Amino acid sequence: MSGPRPRWIGAVEPALAFAAITVGYAPMARWWWDRVRAADGLYGHAPLVLAVSAALVARSAWRGPAAVPAAGGALLGLAGVAGALLLQIAALALRVDSLSAFSLWLLLPCLFCVYGGTALVRRHRFALAFLFFAVPLPMIATAHAAHALKAWVSLAARGVLRWFAAGVEVEGSFLLLPGGGRLLVDDECSGLRSLLALLALGALVAAGARLGSGARWLVFALALPIALLANLARVVALSLAGLGGGVAAAARWHDLSGWAVYAVAFALLCGAARGLRREEAAAEAAR
C-alpha cells in the first residue's frame, strides 16, 4: 500500500505547469503586452482584469486545499488540456496571436480541473471566466467595430445636437458645427475602448451584487447600452462645448470627459444593481 501523498508535490505540480505555460505562451505574452501598451488603449484595462482574477482566486484560497480530483474530473481536464494545446499549436502555425490568447483562456480552467477536479473549477468559475476580458480581439475585428461605432455615434450625436443648433452635419469622421467648426470623431470617441472596459466592469458589478442569477445577467447586459449612451453623451457634450467656445474649448474637456464616461457608467450600473436588489427584496417580502 502506498503512503500518503507528500504535501510538497501539491506545490510543485502547479509550479511546473506555470513554467510550461510561460515557455509555451511566451510569444503570445509579448504580443499581448504590445496590445496593452498600444496607442489605441483598447486593452489598457487588461492588466487590471488579470489582477482582479488573481485576487479573487487568492481570496478563496483560505477555504482550504483543493480536494483530490475524481478520476472523471481529472480525465475531463486532461481532455480539455489536450484540446487547448492543439489550438495553441494551430495558432502558432497560423501566427494568429489572438487565437493563442484564447487557447490559454481555455487551458487554465482545464488545468484547474486536472489539479483540483470540477469542484475547484466551480469555486473559481467567475475568476476564470472573467479573464476573457483580457483576451484581445483580432485587429480586424476591432477595426470594423470602431468604424461601425464611429458611424453610429456621429449620426446619433448629429440627431441630438440638432435639438440645440440647426445645421449640424456629418462628413466622414467629422461633425460639422455651425460657424465652420469641425470636431473629429476619432477612434477614441467611437467608444470601443470604454465599451470593452465597461463590459468587464459590468461583469464585476454583477458578480458582486447580491442578486439572483437572472438579475445578475441583466446587470451585465445593461453594461452594453450604458456604455454606448455614456459615450454618446460625451460626444454631445464636447460638441456643445465646441458650439459655445469653439473647437479649442472642446479639446480642453476631451480627456476629462473620457474619465467621466467611466464614472457615470459605473454609477448607473451600481444603481441598476441596487434597484434590482430592492425589487427582489420586495418580492421576497410579499411571499
Secondary structure, DSSP 8 states (H G I E B T S, - for coil): ------HHHHHHHHHHHHHHHHHHTHHHHHHHHHHHTSTT-TTTTHHHHHHHHHHHHHHHGGG-------HHHHHHHHHHHHHHHHHHHHHHHHT-HHHHHHHHHHHHHHHHHHHHHHHHHHHTHHHHHHGGGGS---HHHHHHHHHHHHHHHHHHHHHHHTTT-TT-EEETTEEE-TTS-EEE--TGGGTHHHHHHHHHHHHHHHHHS---HHHHHHHHHHHHHHHHHHHHHHHHHHHHHHHHH-HHHHHHTHHHHHHHHHHHHHHHHHHHHHHHHHHHHHHHHH-
